[in-house]
Amino acid sequence: MALDLSIPVLVVDDYQTMIRIIKNLLKQIGFTDVDEAKDGTEAFDKLKEKKYGLVISDWNMAPMTGYELLQKVRADEALNSLPFIMITAEAKTENVVAAKQAGVNNYIVKPFNAETLKAKISAVFGE
């Protein structure tokens, strides 16, 4: 089964440059429907409005972190099976463990490239 590049993807990061980088990488991979949110609160609102096939979220954001967003998504019956990839600058073991326990599908440590992103997305979708 090939990766479905038509699925809507939501990129969540409070740093506009990072959003631009991730969106460019997703375009390189071939994704065409990519939205953005500047924090977990805005992201959760968008998740309620549109059916996304994947969330790629930064960990460190305010007022709602990516980790808190992940917990809200997993606690929501309509969203709890949504594929979720966490991005962080810190490869702290306790963060990885916490994210896995909260139900993250995959984890990416900055910096990364299109190949890494594609590999992580493919892994989430069982490629």
C-alpha positions in Angstrom: 0.0 0.0 0.0 1.4 3.3 -1.0 1.5 6.3 1.3 -1.7 8.4 0.7 -0.3 11.8 -0.1 -3.8 13.3 -0.4 -4.6 13.1 3.3 -4.9 16.5 5.1 -1.9 17.1 7.4 -1.9 19.6 10.3 1.5 21.0 11.3 1.6 22.5 14.8 4.5 24.8 15.9 4.7 28.1 17.6 7.8 29.0 15.5 6.7 30.2 12.0 10.1 29.3 10.4 9.7 25.7 11.6 6.2 25.5 10.2 7.6 26.7 6.8 10.4 24.1 6.9 8.0 21.2 7.8 5.5 22.3 5.1 8.3 22.5 2.5 9.5 19.0 3.5 5.9 17.7 3.3 5.6 19.2 -0.2 8.9 17.6 -1.2 7.5 14.2 -0.1 4.3 15.0 -2.1 1.7 16.0 0.4 -0.7 18.6 -1.1 -3.2 19.4 1.7 -1.2 20.9 4.6 -2.6 23.3 7.2 -0.9 24.9 10.2 -1.6 26.0 13.7 0.6 28.1 16.0 -0.2 26.2 19.3 -2.1 23.2 20.7 -5.2 25.2 21.4 -5.6 26.4 17.8 -4.7 22.9 16.6 -7.4 21.3 18.7 -10.0 23.8 17.3 -8.9 22.9 13.7 -9.1 19.2 14.5 -12.7 19.7 15.5 -13.5 21.5 12.2 -11.7 19.3 9.6 -10.9 15.7 9.4 -7.1 15.3 9.3 -5.2 12.2 8.4 -2.0 13.2 10.3 -0.8 15.7 13.0 2.8 16.7 13.2 3.3 18.7 16.3 6.2 20.4 18.1 6.6 19.5 21.8 7.4 22.9 23.3 4.7 25.4 22.8 2.5 27.7 24.9 -0.2 27.9 26.1 -0.8 24.3 25.2 2.2 22.0 24.5 2.3 19.3 21.9 2.2 16.8 24.7 -1.0 18.3 26.1 -2.4 18.4 22.6 -1.6 14.7 22.2 -3.3 13.9 25.5 -6.5 15.8 24.4 -6.5 14.1 21.0 -6.2 10.7 22.6 -8.9 11.5 25.1 -11.3 12.6 22.4 -13.5 9.8 21.0 -13.7 11.3 17.5 -9.9 11.9 17.3 -8.3 9.2 19.4 -7.0 7.1 16.4 -5.6 10.1 14.5 -1.9 9.4 13.6 0.3 11.8 15.6 4.0 12.6 15.2 5.8 14.6 17.8 8.8 16.8 16.9 11.3 18.0 19.5 14.7 19.5 19.8 15.5 17.4 22.9 15.9 13.7 22.7 15.3 13.2 26.4 14.4 9.6 27.2 11.7 10.6 29.6 10.0 12.8 26.9 10.0 9.9 24.5 8.6 7.5 27.1 6.0 10.0 28.2 4.9 10.7 24.5 4.8 6.9 23.8 2.7 6.3 26.9 0.4 9.2 25.9 -0.1 7.4 22.5 2.2 9.2 20.1 2.7 7.2 16.8 6.2 8.5 16.1 8.8 10.9 17.3 11.3 13.1 15.4 14.3 14.9 16.8 15.4 18.2 15.2 17.2 18.7 12.9 15.7 16.3 10.3 15.3 16.1 6.5 12.6 15.0 4.1 13.9 11.4 4.1 13.6 11.2 7.9 10.2 12.8 7.8 9.0 10.4 5.1 10.4 7.4 6.9 8.6 8.4 10.1 5.3 9.0 8.3 5.7 5.7 6.4 6.3 3.9 9.7 3.1 5.4 11.2 1.1 4.2 8.2 2.7 0.8 8.2 4.6 1.2 5.0 
